[in-house]
């Protein structure tokens, strides 16, 4: 009987070790997946915070060039983030009063990278009536800023 009791104890011990190993492997995998998810979210947040910008025009004094048709309005954006912003007609989306401004009616300065702390210009050719309007600029990562202005 003593031998039967010992073998039963060994079998239970081995089963307990296998069960504990399985549970610990599952926990390690779960913790690894959570840490990878947190890392990805952190990188996305860093990118979004790092590419912050602000439209810095005087809302009642928007520069306009009336010598071209349609008139060309100048909007200034400042890179207040820690990373450069890619300013090209294909990476910026500009909306005025909710209407999309096509690439053909946009001109950018600089056309390329806007470094942190620098000021850039967005030239928009469109017909605007007198009164209140709103411009929204959206970066390729989804970060946006808006400005209500008066013509």
C-alpha positions, -999 to 999 in steps of 0.1 A, spaced: 0 0 0 28 23 7 40 20 -29 5 29 -42 3 59 -20 37 72 -32 28 67 -68 -5 85 -63 14 114 -47 39 115 -75 11 115 -101 -7 144 -83 25 163 -79 33 160 -116 -2 170 -125 0 200 -102 33 210 -118 19 207 -154 -12 227 -144 9 254 -127 32 256 -158 2 259 -181 -13 287 -160 20 306 -158 25 303 -196 -10 316 -202 -3 345 -178 30 353 -194 14 354 -228 -15 376 -216 9 401 -199 31 402 -231 0 410 -252 -11 437 -228 24 453 -228 26 452 -266 -8 469 -268 3 496 -243 35 502 -263 15 507 -295 -9 531 -278 19 550 -263 37 554 -297 4 566 -312 -1 591 -284 35 603 -287 30 608 -325 -2 627 -320 12 649 -292 45 653 -311 27 667 -342 6 694 -325 0 726 -344 -22 757 -340 -37 781 -366 -25 815 -355 -42 840 -377 -60 871 -364 -96 860 -369 -108 894 -380 -79 902 -403 -72 873 -428 -47 883 -454 -62 881 -489 -47 884 -524 -75 898 -546 -53 901 -577 -60 864 -586 -93 847 -593 -106 833 -571 -90 853 -542 -62 836 -523 -65 837 -485 -34 831 -463 -36 811 -431 -7 807 -407 0 775 -388 26 771 -361 42 738 -352 39 736 -314 48 700 -312 81 682 -308 82 666 -343 82 679 -378 49 681 -397 47 669 -432 31 698 -452 21 687 -486 -12 690 -505 -17 652 -502 -10 651 -464 -31 680 -453 -69 682 -455 -83 717 -455 -120 724 -450 -137 758 -451 -172 759 -437 -172 721 -440 -163 721 -478 -132 703 -489 -106 725 -506 -90 705 -535 -52 702 -539 -54 725 -570 -66 753 -548 -39 749 -521 -4 762 -520 19 756 -490 50 773 -476 71 753 -469 60 725 -492 76 697 -472 86 696 -435 75 722 -410 100 720 -382 90 724 -345 86 760 -335 84 772 -371 55 790 -388 40 778 -421 16 793 -445 -15 777 -462 -27 796 -492 -63 788 -501 -79 800 -533 -117 802 -529 -146 826 -531 -159 835 -496 -188 858 -489 -187 885 -463 -194 872 -428 -183 844 -405 -165 813 -417 -145 784 -402 -113 768 -415 -103 733 -403 -69 718 -411 -64 681 -406 -30 663 -406 -26 628 -420 -25 613 -385 -60 628 -377 -48 657 -355 -67 689 -364 -72 725 -355 -100 750 -364 -103 787 -365 -135 808 -368 -128 840 -388 -146 869 -403 -143 883 -439 
